[in-house]
Amino acid sequence: MLSAVERKIEQFIAELEDREVSSFYWMLPAGKRLRAKLILKIAGNNLLAVKTAAVVEMIHAASLLHDDVIDDAYTRRNKPSLNALYGNKTAIMLGDILYSKGFLELNNISMEIAKIVSNAVVQLSLGELRDVSLSKTFNVDKEIYLKMIYQKTASLIEASAGAAAVLAGKPKEAYLTYGRNLGLAFQMIDDILDITQDSATLGKPALHDFVEGKTTLPYIYLYEALKSDEKRKLQSLHAKVLKPEEQLWIQTKMKEHQIIEKSYLEAKALIEEAIALMSAHGEDSLAGIAKEMIEREF
């Protein structure tokens, strides 16, 4: 099923009639195509579903290109990122081209699909800005964190499920909720893996998020669990290059207060709610994609 999406993306890129863009695009890692899988699982393998999946994957690729520039990330899935190889300007412009081509193709699908996906891209962009702003302070407000990850990550997964439901003539709201839960859980697991996985697996240093200034769910829960002097210590380490003993202190405190387990259970609860919602609509086959969101190593 995914091969049809790959061929459609190839067609969209070829239509740009630019060899340089083509060569840059095919250097990008394809990833697991979770959003495309989700669309095809809900809407089937018809042409409109394939087109929608191709557009969403191009938009996702564009957002990652911009992400890597914003985060000064020089690797993506253990390979040099495009900005590392060819500079920030090239990465930003390729991202703009993919966004623009995606929006153009949305017009050939339907007005409602175009609105759902375009709104998600607005939310995604707002989430990126919020993420950058939040990295300047030590945020301990869980609701602010949840809003940011909804905008930055969950909104496009939510839109994928909602758009697919519209294509299939299924109840949109239920599928939007399912997609939203998947997206929130997906980002929570990403944030957990930043702490639990080693550098070789992650393709970036462990605890990288905290060093970058990001106060993710485990750090919010850790802050709540610490004594006042420990709270001050954690705050003092925020957005700084950590010494080995400082890394160890954070990881030890996480284990002591079972922070990783608590954070994982929150992601798991969202997935279980999503699965139950789909089961109520006779969509038991969507459980596999939901579990794939949280049962992953990187």
Secondary structure, DSSP 8 states (H G I E B T S, - for coil): -HHHHHHHHHHHHHTT--HHHHHHHTTS--TT-HHHHHHHHHH-SSHHHHHHHHHHHHHHHHHHHHHHHHTT--EETTEE-HHHHH-HHHHHHHHHHHHHHHHHHHTTT-HHHHHHHHHHHHHHHHHHHHHHHHTTS----HHHHHHHHIIIIIHHHHHHHHHHHHHHT--HHHHHHHHHHHHHHHHHHHHHHHHHS-HHHHTS-TTHHHHTT---HHHHHHHHHS-HHHHHHHHHHTTS---HHHHHHHHHHHHHTTHHHHHHHHHHHHHHHHHHHHHHTT-GGGHHHHHHHHS---
